[in-house]
């Protein structure tokens, strides 16, 4: 399960785009995606360092940490899955989301 979630997040991060039109039911809006992805990327960075990039040693606490993010933001795994699928099909919308994630995290393009 954890590998699937990582794969979904990684795959979704390869696509780019944003358009703030109405979204299908169950899809997180631009701001919700930015909030979720910022926290998810922070979590992944923390565990990458803690496990020395050996994701096979991840404990169940790692997935519970994702659940904590979801709970704190009032969203579900199903909404994240639906949103990643939607934005993978709408890269123009996902690009703006990723740009806002980078800006919020203080990452600048070189």
Biopython code that builds the backbone (N, CA, C, O; Angstrom):
import numpy as np
from Bio.PDB.StructureBuilder import StructureBuilder

atoms = [
    (1, "UNK", "N", (0.827, -1.189, 0.000)),
    (1, "UNK", "CA", (0.000, 0.000, 0.000)),
    (1, "UNK", "C", (0.869, 1.249, 0.000)),
    (1, "UNK", "O", (0.603, 2.198, -0.737)),
    (2, "UNK", "N", (1.914, 1.246, 0.833)),
    (2, "UNK", "CA", (2.755, 2.433, 0.913)),
    (2, "UNK", "C", (3.498, 2.675, -0.392)),
    (2, "UNK", "O", (3.715, 3.821, -0.785)),
    (3, "UNK", "N", (3.885, 1.604, -1.059)),
    (3, "UNK", "CA", (4.582, 1.769, -2.334)),
    (3, "UNK", "C", (3.636, 2.322, -3.395)),
    (3, "UNK", "O", (4.041, 3.107, -4.253)),
    (4, "UNK", "N", (2.377, 1.908, -3.330)),
    (4, "UNK", "CA", (1.393, 2.411, -4.285)),
    (4, "UNK", "C", (1.172, 3.902, -4.074)),
    (4, "UNK", "O", (1.112, 4.669, -5.035)),
    (5, "UNK", "N", (1.050, 4.314, -2.798)),
    (5, "UNK", "CA", (0.854, 5.734, -2.501)),
    (5, "UNK", "C", (2.055, 6.550, -2.969)),
    (5, "UNK", "O", (1.896, 7.627, -3.544)),
    (6, "UNK", "N", (3.259, 6.030, -2.720)),
    (6, "UNK", "CA", (4.463, 6.724, -3.189)),
    (6, "UNK", "C", (4.473, 6.817, -4.706)),
    (6, "UNK", "O", (4.793, 7.864, -5.268)),
    (7, "UNK", "N", (4.124, 5.728, -5.360)),
    (7, "UNK", "CA", (4.098, 5.717, -6.817)),
    (7, "UNK", "C", (3.078, 6.713, -7.347)),
    (7, "UNK", "O", (3.354, 7.430, -8.309)),
    (8, "UNK", "N", (1.897, 6.766, -6.727)),
    (8, "UNK", "CA", (0.883, 7.731, -7.150)),
    (8, "UNK", "C", (1.368, 9.162, -6.980)),
    (8, "UNK", "O", (1.194, 9.993, -7.871)),
    (9, "UNK", "N", (1.974, 9.447, -5.836)),
    (9, "UNK", "CA", (2.473, 10.804, -5.601)),
    (9, "UNK", "C", (3.593, 11.158, -6.585)),
    (9, "UNK", "O", (3.634, 12.264, -7.124)),
    (10, "UNK", "N", (4.497, 10.202, -6.807)),
    (10, "UNK", "CA", (5.598, 10.458, -7.734)),
    (10, "UNK", "C", (5.071, 10.650, -9.149)),
    (10, "UNK", "O", (5.468, 11.586, -9.842)),
    (11, "UNK", "N", (4.182, 9.767, -9.575)),
    (11, "UNK", "CA", (3.622, 9.854, -10.919)),
    (11, "UNK", "C", (2.875, 11.171, -11.106)),
    (11, "UNK", "O", (3.007, 11.838, -12.132)),
    (12, "UNK", "N", (2.095, 11.528, -10.104)),
    (12, "UNK", "CA", (1.337, 12.778, -10.204)),
    (12, "UNK", "C", (2.267, 13.973, -10.263)),
    (12, "UNK", "O", (1.959, 14.964, -10.926)),
    (13, "UNK", "N", (3.403, 13.898, -9.581)),
    (13, "UNK", "CA", (4.320, 15.036, -9.585)),
    (13, "UNK", "C", (4.996, 15.222, -10.939)),
    (13, "UNK", "O", (5.563, 16.281, -11.209)),
    (14, "UNK", "N", (4.941, 14.201, -11.793)),
    (14, "UNK", "CA", (5.517, 14.321, -13.130)),
    (14, "UNK", "C", (4.632, 15.118, -14.086)),
    (14, "UNK", "O", (5.103, 15.649, -15.091)),
    (15, "UNK", "N", (3.366, 15.192, -13.763)),
    (15, "UNK", "CA", (2.428, 15.946, -14.581)),
    (15, "UNK", "C", (2.321, 17.369, -14.057)),
    (15, "UNK", "O", (2.548, 17.606, -12.870)),
    (16, "UNK", "N", (1.981, 18.312, -14.911)),
    (16, "UNK", "CA", (1.925, 19.712, -14.478)),
    (16, "UNK", "C", (0.665, 20.439, -14.987)),
    (16, "UNK", "O", (0.110, 20.054, -16.016)),
    (17, "UNK", "N", (0.182, 21.554, -14.229)),
    (17, "UNK", "CA", (-0.903, 22.407, -14.707)),
    (17, "UNK", "C", (-1.878, 22.991, -13.697)),
    (17, "UNK", "O", (-1.954, 22.479, -12.580)),
    (18, "UNK", "N", (-2.656, 24.075, -14.043)),
    (18, "UNK", "CA", (-3.720, 24.561, -13.150)),
    (18, "UNK", "C", (-4.720, 25.465, -13.845)),
    (18, "UNK", "O", (-4.355, 26.359, -14.609)),
    (19, "UNK", "N", (-5.973, 25.214, -13.567)),
    (19, "UNK", "CA", (-7.080, 26.024, -14.039)),
    (19, "UNK", "C", (-8.137, 25.891, -12.958)),
    (19, "UNK", "O", (-8.556, 24.780, -12.635)),
    (20, "UNK", "N", (-8.569, 27.000, -12.399)),
    (20, "UNK", "CA", (-9.448, 26.953, -11.230)),
    (20, "UNK", "C", (-10.928, 26.915, -11.617)),
    (20, "UNK", "O", (-11.740, 27.657, -11.066)),
    (21, "UNK", "N", (-11.262, 26.065, -12.546)),
    (21, "UNK", "CA", (-12.662, 25.899, -12.943)),
    (21, "UNK", "C", (-13.346, 24.952, -11.958)),
    (21, "UNK", "O", (-12.723, 24.449, -11.023)),
    (22, "UNK", "N", (-14.628, 24.721, -12.186)),
    (22, "UNK", "CA", (-15.335, 23.788, -11.324)),
    (22, "UNK", "C", (-14.758, 22.392, -11.518)),
    (22, "UNK", "O", (-14.371, 22.007, -12.621)),
    (23, "UNK", "N", (-14.711, 21.650, -10.428)),
    (23, "UNK", "CA", (-14.090, 20.333, -10.446)),
    (23, "UNK", "C", (-15.142, 19.249, -10.221)),
    (23, "UNK", "O", (-16.180, 19.501, -9.610)),
    (24, "UNK", "N", (-14.870, 18.059, -10.713)),
    (24, "UNK", "CA", (-15.786, 16.951, -10.449)),
    (24, "UNK", "C", (-15.853, 16.663, -8.943)),
    (24, "UNK", "O", (-14.943, 17.003, -8.187)),
    (25, "UNK", "N", (-16.935, 16.041, -8.541)),
    (25, "UNK", "CA", (-17.100, 15.676, -7.136)),
    (25, "UNK", "C", (-15.956, 14.773, -6.686)),
    (25, "UNK", "O", (-15.553, 13.860, -7.406)),
    (26, "UNK", "N", (-15.445, 15.034, -5.501)),
    (26, "UNK", "CA", (-14.381, 14.214, -4.935)),
    (26, "UNK", "C", (-12.980, 14.671, -5.272)),
    (26, "UNK", "O", (-12.007, 14.109, -4.769)),
    (27, "UNK", "N", (-12.858, 15.695, -6.125)),
    (27, "UNK", "CA", (-11.541, 16.200, -6.512)),
    (27, "UNK", "C", (-11.201, 17.396, -5.622)),
    (27, "UNK", "O", (-11.994, 18.327, -5.479)),
    (28, "UNK", "N", (-10.017, 17.352, -5.033)),
    (28, "UNK", "CA", (-9.561, 18.454, -4.195)),
    (28, "UNK", "C", (-9.275, 19.671, -5.062)),
    (28, "UNK", "O", (-8.745, 19.543, -6.166)),
    (29, "UNK", "N", (-9.627, 20.844, -4.563)),
    (29, "UNK", "CA", (-9.359, 22.056, -5.334)),
    (29, "UNK", "C", (-7.876, 22.433, -5.247)),
    (29, "UNK", "O", (-7.098, 21.781, -4.551)),
    (30, "UNK", "N", (-7.513, 23.463, -5.944)),
    (30, "UNK", "CA", (-6.124, 23.916, -6.042)),
    (30, "UNK", "C", (-5.482, 24.091, -4.662)),
    (30, "UNK", "O", (-4.411, 23.545, -4.399)),
    (31, "UNK", "N", (-6.129, 24.841, -3.801)),
    (31, "UNK", "CA", (-5.553, 25.128, -2.485)),
    (31, "UNK", "C", (-5.449, 23.881, -1.619)),
    (31, "UNK", "O", (-4.474, 23.709, -0.887)),
    (32, "UNK", "N", (-6.446, 23.014, -1.700)),
    (32, "UNK", "CA", (-6.401, 21.767, -0.940)),
    (32, "UNK", "C", (-5.263, 20.878, -1.418)),
    (32, "UNK", "O", (-4.583, 20.244, -0.611)),
    (33, "UNK", "N", (-5.057, 20.831, -2.732)),
    (33, "UNK", "CA", (-3.950, 20.032, -3.271)),
    (33, "UNK", "C", (-2.609, 20.596, -2.829)),
    (33, "UNK", "O", (-1.710, 19.842, -2.459)),
    (34, "UNK", "N", (-2.469, 21.913, -2.864)),
    (34, "UNK", "CA", (-1.215, 22.537, -2.421)),
    (34, "UNK", "C", (-0.964, 22.186, -0.959)),
    (34, "UNK", "O", (0.144, 21.789, -0.599)),
    (35, "UNK", "N", (-1.976, 22.327, -0.121)),
    (35, "UNK", "CA", (-1.821, 22.002, 1.301)),
    (35, "UNK", "C", (-1.415, 20.549, 1.503)),
    (35, "UNK", "O", (-0.485, 20.251, 2.253)),
    (36, "UNK", "N", (-2.123, 19.643, 0.822)),
    (36, "UNK", "CA", (-1.810, 18.222, 0.982)),
    (36, "UNK", "C", (-0.412, 17.891, 0.486)),
    (36, "UNK", "O", (0.355, 17.224, 1.180)),
    (37, "UNK", "N", (-0.078, 18.354, -0.712)),
    (37, "UNK", "CA", (1.216, 18.010, -1.282)),
    (37, "UNK", "C", (2.380, 18.573, -0.471)),
    (37, "UNK", "O", (3.405, 17.907, -0.324)),
    (38, "UNK", "N", (2.239, 19.772, 0.051)),
    (38, "UNK", "CA", (3.307, 20.334, 0.903)),
    (38, "UNK", "C", (3.570, 19.426, 2.095)),
    (38, "UNK", "O", (4.720, 19.105, 2.397)),
    (39, "UNK", "N", (2.521, 19.019, 2.762)),
    (39, "UNK", "CA", (2.682, 18.148, 3.929)),
    (39, "UNK", "C", (3.192, 16.769, 3.526)),
    (39, "UNK", "O", (4.039, 16.199, 4.214)),
    (40, "UNK", "N", (2.686, 16.228, 2.422)),
    (40, "UNK", "CA", (3.124, 14.909, 1.964)),
    (40, "UNK", "C", (4.601, 14.930, 1.580)),
    (40, "UNK", "O", (5.337, 14.001, 1.910)),
    (41, "UNK", "N", (5.040, 15.975, 0.888)),
    (41, "UNK", "CA", (6.448, 16.073, 0.494)),
    (41, "UNK", "C", (7.351, 16.249, 1.709)),
    (41, "UNK", "O", (8.452, 15.700, 1.748)),
    (42, "UNK", "N", (6.892, 17.012, 2.704)),
    (42, "UNK", "CA", (7.680, 17.150, 3.942)),
    (42, "UNK", "C", (7.825, 15.805, 4.629)),
    (42, "UNK", "O", (8.910, 15.445, 5.085)),
    (43, "UNK", "N", (6.734, 15.069, 4.700)),
    (43, "UNK", "CA", (6.761, 13.745, 5.316)),
    (43, "UNK", "C", (7.706, 12.816, 4.561)),
    (43, "UNK", "O", (8.519, 12.122, 5.171)),
    (44, "UNK", "N", (7.602, 12.804, 3.250)),
    (44, "UNK", "CA", (8.474, 11.949, 2.447)),
    (44, "UNK", "C", (9.936, 12.328, 2.612)),
    (44, "UNK", "O", (10.798, 11.450, 2.679)),
    (45, "UNK", "N", (10.226, 13.604, 2.676)),
    (45, "UNK", "CA", (11.611, 14.051, 2.867)),
    (45, "UNK", "C", (12.134, 13.588, 4.223)),
    (45, "UNK", "O", (13.265, 13.115, 4.336)),
    (46, "UNK", "N", (11.298, 13.730, 5.249)),
    (46, "UNK", "CA", (11.696, 13.292, 6.588)),
    (46, "UNK", "C", (12.024, 11.804, 6.588)),
    (46, "UNK", "O", (13.072, 11.400, 7.091)),
    (47, "UNK", "N", (11.136, 10.989, 6.027)),
    (47, "UNK", "CA", (11.366, 9.556, 6.026)),
    (47, "UNK", "C", (12.497, 9.150, 5.088)),
    (47, "UNK", "O", (13.166, 8.147, 5.336)),
    (48, "UNK", "N", (12.718, 9.888, 4.044)),
    (48, "UNK", "CA", (13.850, 9.587, 3.155)),
    (48, "UNK", "C", (15.158, 9.726, 3.915)),
    (48, "UNK", "O", (16.056, 8.896, 3.774)),
    (49, "UNK", "N", (15.266, 10.768, 4.716)),
    (49, "UNK", "CA", (16.472, 10.971, 5.510)),
    (49, "UNK", "C", (16.551, 9.930, 6.626)),
    (49, "UNK", "O", (17.604, 9.331, 6.850)),
    (50, "UNK", "N", (15.444, 9.720, 7.317)),
    (50, "UNK", "CA", (15.424, 8.781, 8.445)),
    (50, "UNK", "C", (15.751, 7.351, 8.024)),
    (50, "UNK", "O", (16.375, 6.615, 8.790)),
    (51, "UNK", "N", (15.347, 6.948, 6.835)),
    (51, "UNK", "CA", (15.574, 5.573, 6.377)),
    (51, "UNK", "C", (16.740, 5.483, 5.398)),
    (51, "UNK", "O", (17.010, 4.424, 4.831)),
    (52, "UNK", "N", (17.415, 6.594, 5.212)),
    (52, "UNK", "CA", (18.518, 6.653, 4.235)),
    (52, "UNK", "C", (18.043, 6.186, 2.862)),
    (52, "UNK", "O", (18.732, 5.445, 2.161)),
    (53, "UNK", "N", (16.841, 6.644, 2.500)),
    (53, "UNK", "CA", (16.216, 6.371, 1.204)),
    (53, "UNK", "C", (15.896, 4.894, 0.987)),
    (53, "UNK", "O", (15.690, 4.462, -0.147)),
    (54, "UNK", "N", (15.855, 4.124, 2.065)),
    (54, "UNK", "CA", (15.494, 2.712, 1.973)),
    (54, "UNK", "C", (14.033, 2.570, 2.384)),
    (54, "UNK", "O", (13.731, 2.305, 3.547)),
    (55, "UNK", "N", (13.142, 2.744, 1.439)),
    (55, "UNK", "CA", (11.720, 2.725, 1.737)),
    (55, "UNK", "C", (11.222, 1.344, 2.147)),
    (55, "UNK", "O", (10.101, 1.225, 2.643)),
    (56, "UNK", "N", (12.021, 0.300, 1.954)),
    (56, "UNK", "CA", (11.610, -1.024, 2.397)),
    (56, "UNK", "C", (11.615, -1.135, 3.914)),
    (56, "UNK", "O", (10.990, -2.040, 4.467)),
    (57, "UNK", "N", (12.308, -0.233, 4.593)),
    (57, "UNK", "CA", (12.368, -0.279, 6.051)),
    (57, "UNK", "C", (11.300, 0.581, 6.708)),
    (57, "UNK", "O", (11.291, 0.738, 7.929)),
    (58, "UNK", "N", (10.399, 1.138, 5.904)),
    (58, "UNK", "CA", (9.364, 2.000, 6.460)),
    (58, "UNK", "C", (8.447, 1.221, 7.385)),
    (58, "UNK", "O", (8.046, 0.094, 7.095)),
    (59, "UNK", "N", (8.138, 1.831, 8.468)),
    (59, "UNK", "CA", (7.273, 1.198, 9.456)),
    (59, "UNK", "C", (5.824, 1.601, 9.215)),
    (59, "UNK", "O", (5.546, 2.517, 8.442)),
    (60, "UNK", "N", (4.910, 0.912, 9.879)),
    (60, "UNK", "CA", (3.494, 1.296, 9.761)),
    (60, "UNK", "C", (3.241, 2.731, 10.226)),
    (60, "UNK", "O", (2.256, 3.347, 9.821)),
    (61, "UNK", "N", (4.118, 3.263, 11.067)),
    (61, "UNK", "CA", (3.966, 4.644, 11.527)),
    (61, "UNK", "C", (4.002, 5.620, 10.352)),
    (61, "UNK", "O", (3.385, 6.684, 10.398)),
    (62, "UNK", "N", (4.725, 5.250, 9.312)),
    (62, "UNK", "CA", (4.840, 6.118, 8.140)),
    (62, "UNK", "C", (3.477, 6.307, 7.490)),
    (62, "UNK", "O", (3.080, 7.430, 7.178)),
    (63, "UNK", "N", (2.763, 5.203, 7.289)),
    (63, "UNK", "CA", (1.424, 5.324, 6.697)),
    (63, "UNK", "C", (0.464, 6.011, 7.650)),
    (63, "UNK", "O", (-0.419, 6.748, 7.211)),
    (64, "UNK", "N", (0.620, 5.786, 8.936)),
    (64, "UNK", "CA", (-0.230, 6.485, 9.905)),
    (64, "UNK", "C", (0.041, 7.986, 9.844)),
    (64, "UNK", "O", (-0.863, 8.789, 10.071)),
    (65, "UNK", "N", (1.270, 8.364, 9.542)),
    (65, "UNK", "CA", (1.584, 9.791, 9.419)),
    (65, "UNK", "C", (0.819, 10.397, 8.242)),
    (65, "UNK", "O", (0.351, 11.532, 8.335)),
    (66, "UNK", "N", (0.683, 9.660, 7.136)),
    (66, "UNK", "CA", (-0.151, 10.125, 6.027)),
    (66, "UNK", "C", (-1.597, 10.274, 6.487)),
    (66, "UNK", "O", (-2.264, 11.260, 6.170)),
    (67, "UNK", "N", (-2.069, 9.289, 7.233)),
    (67, "UNK", "CA", (-3.440, 9.365, 7.746)),
    (67, "UNK", "C", (-3.621, 10.591, 8.629)),
    (67, "UNK", "O", (-4.676, 11.223, 8.605)),
    (68, "UNK", "N", (-2.599, 10.930, 9.405)),
    (68, "UNK", "CA", (-2.668, 12.133, 10.250)),
    (68, "UNK", "C", (-2.800, 13.392, 9.397)),
    (68, "UNK", "O", (-3.560, 14.301, 9.731)),
    (69, "UNK", "N", (-2.057, 13.437, 8.298)),
    (69, "UNK", "CA", (-2.158, 14.583, 7.389)),
    (69, "UNK", "C", (-3.581, 14.674, 6.831)),
    (69, "UNK", "O", (-4.197, 15.740, 6.828)),
    (70, "UNK", "N", (-4.080, 13.541, 6.366)),
    (70, "UNK", "CA", (-5.428, 13.513, 5.797)),
    (70, "UNK", "C", (-6.462, 13.956, 6.828)),
    (70, "UNK", "O", (-7.343, 14.764, 6.532)),
    (71, "UNK", "N", (-6.347, 13.424, 8.025)),
    (71, "UNK", "CA", (-7.312, 13.768, 9.071)),
    (71, "UNK", "C", (-7.228, 15.250, 9.427)),
    (71, "UNK", "O", (-8.257, 15.909, 9.579)),
    (72, "UNK", "N", (-6.013, 15.778, 9.562)),
    (72, "UNK", "CA", (-5.868, 17.184, 9.939)),
    (72, "UNK", "C", (-6.427, 18.117, 8.872)),
    (72, "UNK", "O", (-6.861, 19.227, 9.179)),
    (73, "UNK", "N", (-6.417, 17.667, 7.614)),
    (73, "UNK", "CA", (-6.921, 18.495, 6.528)),
    (73, "UNK", "C", (-8.367, 18.166, 6.162)),
    (73, "UNK", "O", (-8.957, 18.805, 5.291)),
    (74, "UNK", "N", (-8.928, 17.169, 6.832)),
    (74, "UNK", "CA", (-10.321, 16.814, 6.583)),
    (74, "UNK", "C", (-10.568, 16.207, 5.218)),
    (74, "UNK", "O", (-11.622, 16.420, 4.619)),
    (75, "UNK", "N", (-9.594, 15.447, 4.722)),
    (75, "UNK", "CA", (-9.750, 14.792, 3.422)),
    (75, "UNK", "C", (-9.525, 13.295, 3.573)),
    (75, "UNK", "O", (-9.044, 12.836, 4.609)),
    (76, "UNK", "N", (-9.872, 12.538, 2.545)),
    (76, "UNK", "CA", (-9.746, 11.084, 2.586)),
    (76, "UNK", "C", (-8.742, 10.606, 1.540)),
    (76, "UNK", "O", (-8.386, 11.335, 0.613)),
    (77, "UNK", "N", (-8.298, 9.364, 1.714)),
    (77, "UNK", "CA", (-7.412, 8.756, 0.705)),
    (77, "UNK", "C", (-8.131, 8.695, -0.649)),
    (77, "UNK", "O", (-7.523, 8.913, -1.696)),
    (78, "UNK", "N", (-9.411, 8.400, -0.610)),
    (78, "UNK", "CA", (-10.180, 8.326, -1.860)),
    (78, "UNK", "C", (-10.160, 9.667, -2.583)),
    (78, "UNK", "O", (-10.031, 9.710, -3.806)),
    (79, "UNK", "N", (-10.288, 10.765, -1.835)),
    (79, "UNK", "CA", (-10.236, 12.086, -2.467)),
    (79, "UNK", "C", (-8.848, 12.349, -3.064)),
    (79, "UNK", "O", (-8.733, 12.924, -4.147)),
    (80, "UNK", "N", (-7.813, 11.930, -2.362)),
    (80, "UNK", "CA", (-6.459, 12.113, -2.895)),
    (80, "UNK", "C", (-6.287, 11.299, -4.165)),
    (80, "UNK", "O", (-5.778, 11.806, -5.164)),
    (81, "UNK", "N", (-6.709, 10.036, -4.134)),
    (81, "UNK", "CA", (-6.605, 9.180, -5.326)),
    (81, "UNK", "C", (-7.391, 9.763, -6.500)),
    (81, "UNK", "O", (-6.888, 9.825, -7.621)),
    (82, "UNK", "N", (-8.614, 10.186, -6.237)),
    (82, "UNK", "CA", (-9.451, 10.780, -7.281)),
    (82, "UNK", "C", (-8.806, 12.049, -7.824)),
    (82, "UNK", "O", (-8.816, 12.292, -9.030)),
    (83, "UNK", "N", (-8.253, 12.847, -6.935)),
    (83, "UNK", "CA", (-7.628, 14.112, -7.337)),
    (83, "UNK", "C", (-6.383, 13.874, -8.173)),
    (83, "UNK", "O", (-6.178, 14.536, -9.191)),
    (84, "UNK", "N", (-5.548, 12.926, -7.745)),
    (84, "UNK", "CA", (-4.330, 12.635, -8.515)),
    (84, "UNK", "C", (-4.674, 12.114, -9.904)),
    (84, "UNK", "O", (-4.002, 12.446, -10.880)),
    (85, "UNK", "N", (-5.710, 11.305, -9.989)),
    (85, "UNK", "CA", (-6.149, 10.808, -11.295)),
    (85, "UNK", "C", (-6.649, 11.963, -12.160)),
    (85, "UNK", "O", (-6.301, 12.060, -13.337)),
    (86, "UNK", "N", (-7.459, 12.829, -11.577)),
    (86, "UNK", "CA", (-7.988, 13.980, -12.307)),
    (86, "UNK", "C", (-6.852, 14.879, -12.805)),
    (86, "UNK", "O", (-6.805, 15.232, -13.983)),
    (87, "UNK", "N", (-5.942, 15.243, -11.906)),
    (87, "UNK", "CA", (-4.880, 16.178, -12.293)),
    (87, "UNK", "C", (-3.863, 15.544, -13.240)),
    (87, "UNK", "O", (-3.196, 16.254, -13.993)),
    (88, "UNK", "N", (-3.738, 14.222, -13.211)),
    (88, "UNK", "CA", (-2.883, 13.550, -14.198)),
    (88, "UNK", "C", (-3.449, 13.727, -15.601)),
    (88, "UNK", "O", (-2.708, 13.740, -16.583)),
    (89, "UNK", "N", (-4.772, 13.863, -15.683)),
    (89, "UNK", "CA", (-5.432, 14.076, -16.970)),
    (89, "UNK", "C", (-5.524, 15.557, -17.335)),
    (89, "UNK", "O", (-5.912, 15.903, -18.451)),
    (90, "UNK", "N", (-5.167, 16.424, -16.396)),
    (90, "UNK", "CA", (-5.227, 17.875, -16.605)),
    (90, "UNK", "C", (-3.904, 18.518, -16.169)),
    (90, "UNK", "O", (-3.856, 19.270, -15.196)),
    (91, "UNK", "N", (-2.840, 18.206, -16.907)),
    (91, "UNK", "CA", (-1.513, 18.672, -16.499)),
    (91, "UNK", "C", (-1.387, 20.191, -16.441)),
    (91, "UNK", "O", (-0.572, 20.710, -15.678)),
    (92, "UNK", "N", (-2.173, 20.907, -17.226)),
    (92, "UNK", "CA", (-2.101, 22.369, -17.191)),
    (92, "UNK", "C", (-2.540, 22.887, -15.827)),
    (92, "UNK", "O", (-2.046, 23.917, -15.369)),
    (93, "UNK", "N", (-3.453, 22.191, -15.179)),
    (93, "UNK", "CA", (-3.903, 22.589, -13.846)),
    (93, "UNK", "C", (-2.889, 22.167, -12.783)),
    (93, "UNK", "O", (-2.635, 22.894, -11.823)),
    (94, "UNK", "N", (-2.322, 20.990, -12.974)),
    (94, "UNK", "CA", (-1.384, 20.472, -11.984)),
    (94, "UNK", "C", (-0.088, 21.282, -11.950)),
    (94, "UNK", "O", (0.555, 21.371, -10.904)),
    (95, "UNK", "N", (0.294, 21.859, -13.059)),
    (95, "UNK", "CA", (1.519, 22.662, -13.112)),
    (95, "UNK", "C", (1.445, 23.842, -12.139)),
    (95, "UNK", "O", (2.399, 24.116, -11.411)),
    (96, "UNK", "N", (0.325, 24.523, -12.134)),
    (96, "UNK", "CA", (0.167, 25.658, -11.225)),
    (96, "UNK", "C", (0.146, 25.205, -9.769)),
    (96, "UNK", "O", (0.651, 25.908, -8.893)),
    (97, "UNK", "N", (-0.425, 24.051, -9.507)),
    (97, "UNK", "CA", (-0.413, 23.499, -8.152)),
    (97, "UNK", "C", (1.030, 23.265, -7.721)),
    (97, "UNK", "O", (1.432, 23.663, -6.628)),
    (98, "UNK", "N", (1.805, 22.617, -8.588)),
    (98, "UNK", "CA", (3.207, 22.333, -8.250)),
    (98, "UNK", "C", (4.012, 23.626, -8.083)),
    (98, "UNK", "O", (4.888, 23.700, -7.221)),
    (99, "UNK", "N", (3.726, 24.629, -8.890)),
    (99, "UNK", "CA", (4.420, 25.915, -8.749)),
    (99, "UNK", "C", (4.125, 26.535, -7.386)),
    (99, "UNK", "O", (5.022, 27.082, -6.744)),
    (100, "UNK", "N", (2.877, 26.451, -6.944)),
    (100, "UNK", "CA", (2.513, 26.980, -5.635)),
    (100, "UNK", "C", (3.119, 26.162, -4.499)),
    (100, "UNK", "O", (3.485, 26.714, -3.461)),
    (101, "UNK", "N", (3.225, 24.862, -4.692)),
    (101, "UNK", "CA", (3.888, 24.008, -3.695)),
    (101, "UNK", "C", (5.347, 24.430, -3.559)),
    (101, "UNK", "O", (5.850, 24.614, -2.450)),
    (102, "UNK", "N", (6.015, 24.581, -4.688)),
    (102, "UNK", "CA", (7.425, 24.991, -4.653)),
    (102, "UNK", "C", (7.594, 26.356, -3.996)),
    (102, "UNK", "O", (8.507, 26.563, -3.197)),
    (103, "UNK", "N", (6.716, 27.271, -4.335)),
    (103, "UNK", "CA", (6.804, 28.613, -3.750)),
    (103, "UNK", "C", (6.585, 28.562, -2.235)),
    (103, "UNK", "O", (7.314, 29.200, -1.475)),
    (104, "UNK", "N", (5.594, 27.813, -1.809)),
    (104, "UNK", "CA", (5.308, 27.726, -0.375)),
    (104, "UNK", "C", (6.464, 27.062, 0.370)),
    (104, "UNK", "O", (6.754, 27.410, 1.515)),
    (105, "UNK", "N", (7.116, 26.113, -0.277)),
    (105, "UNK", "CA", (8.207, 25.400, 0.385)),
    (105, "UNK", "C", (9.536, 26.145, 0.244)),
    (105, "UNK", "O", (10.563, 25.687, 0.745)),
    (106, "UNK", "N", (9.513, 27.279, -0.431)),
    (106, "UNK", "CA", (10.713, 28.094, -0.550)),
    (106, "UNK", "C", (11.716, 27.588, -1.566)),
    (106, "UNK", "O", (12.909, 27.877, -1.465)),
    (107, "UNK", "N", (11.242, 26.836, -2.542)),
    (107, "UNK", "CA", (12.119, 26.306, -3.592)),
    (107, "UNK", "C", (12.038, 27.255, -4.782)),
    (107, "UNK", "O", (10.948, 27.588, -5.249)),
    (108, "UNK", "N", (13.178, 27.680, -5.259)),
    (108, "UNK", "CA", (13.208, 28.575, -6.423)),
    (108, "UNK", "C", (13.822, 27.848, -7.607)),
    (108, "UNK", "O", (14.716, 27.016, -7.453)),
    (109, "UNK", "N", (13.329, 28.176, -8.781)),
    (109, "UNK", "CA", (13.875, 27.594, -10.007)),
    (109, "UNK", "C", (15.235, 28.218, -10.281)),
    (109, "UNK", "O", (15.450, 29.412, -10.074)),
    (110, "UNK", "N", (16.138, 27.381, -10.750)),
    (110, "UNK", "CA", (17.482, 27.903, -11.040)),
    (110, "UNK", "C", (17.677, 28.192, -12.496)),
    (110, "UNK", "O", (18.752, 28.635, -12.899)),
]
sb = StructureBuilder()
sb.init_structure("model")
sb.init_model(0)
sb.init_chain("A")
sb.init_seg("    ")
for serial, (resi, resn, name, xyz) in enumerate(atoms, 1):
    if name == "N":
        sb.init_residue(resn, " ", resi, " ")
    sb.init_atom(name, np.array(xyz, "f"), 0.0, 1.0, " ", f" {name:<3s}", serial, name[0])
structure = sb.get_structure()
